[in-house]
Amino acid sequence: MLEKMLSARIQLGSLTMRLPSGETRVFGHGEPAAEMIVHDNAALRRILRDPGLELGETYMEGGWEAGAGGLRTLIEVLMRNFAEAHPEGAERLTLPLIKLMQQSNRIGRSRRNVSHHYDLDEALFRTFLDDGMFYSCAYFPHEDMTLEDAQQAKCQLLMDKLRLQPGMRVLDIGSGWGGLAMYLAEHGGVEVDGVTLSTEQLRVAEDEAARRGLSDRVHFYLRDYREQEGVYDRIVSVGMFEHVGEPQFSTFFRKINSLLAPDGIAVLHTIGVTGVPGQTNAWVRRHIFPGGYVPSLSQITRKVEQIAGLAYTDVEVLRLHYAWTLAEWYRRFQAQRASIAERMGEKFCRMWEFYLATSEGSFLWWDLVVFHVQLTHGHGAVPVTRDYLCQPEA
């Protein structure tokens, strides 16, 4: 059954499969040419039964590995020939209940979900992130930029969209390792409060702010966004909305609405889908981002439209930038793989490289992008044209 399916589906590129018996099967032809070395026939049966979960599970367990061409090429061939499945018919009717169970991210559960991923030790993230520890999509005005320069360009783009003025109060929801908050304070002359649910990120961010002499202007808190109080001239959130969960979208935007000053600007930076909304991949939900959900643009705008006084004033879709970011993360991770395996084990390394490779593929071959949504209380907060984003830095 598997051979019949692969023969029918592999039309772009080729897949060579080496079986435990020593036999070899070739599906498709031409480039890209991928190779899959199967060590356990049971792995193939599991993949056939539930590919969304078991392709990653069996790779982590050593049931198969990528041969010539490597893992990224194998993922490319599979993703280009197998479109991401979206539920239809009766299955779609069950989605609201499924999402409620998978994404009911109350504060306590959100803390546990964040800890699962972001409280992995600092040393792991330093092996593949840039010097500023930005764990989100970079921005490449030029494709040949270094990762460090592209992350700084992302910060500048967000700062331009926020229209900062010295002395403003800024809230960074999901402040991560603190890089954006410190960039805004240094380059915009503003005061920033950052909130995170990761104790490891909080520790690193506070230490770095102190080292750079910013502790009087940048403050980090171990706090859920729903617990934040006050009024802010500007609000920014980068790479955090994916952890909110669809059942809490209205809560999130109502909180933005209540925290944002009357003439304020908020900018949301989030991974999104350009296709039909669906479910979070089962393997990603189990091992990488429990409780996570990537929204469509319509799911975001529909919730914003329901909140009186809050409106979107600009929407930008960043395509391929995250694919380039992930490709560099994968390269850097592989350069340090032996030392990471020594500390964290081979199974962890297989999980992490599968996560990075399939994430890159999702931005290249499937429907993942990054949305920038600018929100205000009225028309006067931002210029009526986008020319202000194209002006050279003063």
Secondary structure, DSSP 8 states (H G I E B T S, - for coil): -HHHHHHHH--SEEEEEE-TTS-EEEEEESSSEEEEEES-HHHHHHHHH-HHHHHHHHHHTTSEEE-TTHHHHHHHHHHHHS------THHHHTHHHHHHHHH---HHHHHHHHHHHHTS-HHHHHTTS-TT---S----SSTT--HHHHHHHHHHHHHHHHT--TT-EEEEET-TTSHHHHHHHHHH--EEEEEES-HHHHHHHHHHHHHTT-TTTEEEEE--GGG--S-EEEEEEES-GGGT-GGGHHHHHHHHHHHEEEEEEEEEEEEEESS------HHHHHHT-TT----BHHHHHHHHHTSTT-EEEEEEEE-SHHHHHHHHHHHHHHHTHHHHHHHH-HHHHHHHHHHHHHHHHHHHHSSEEEEEEEEESSGGGS-SSSGGGTS---
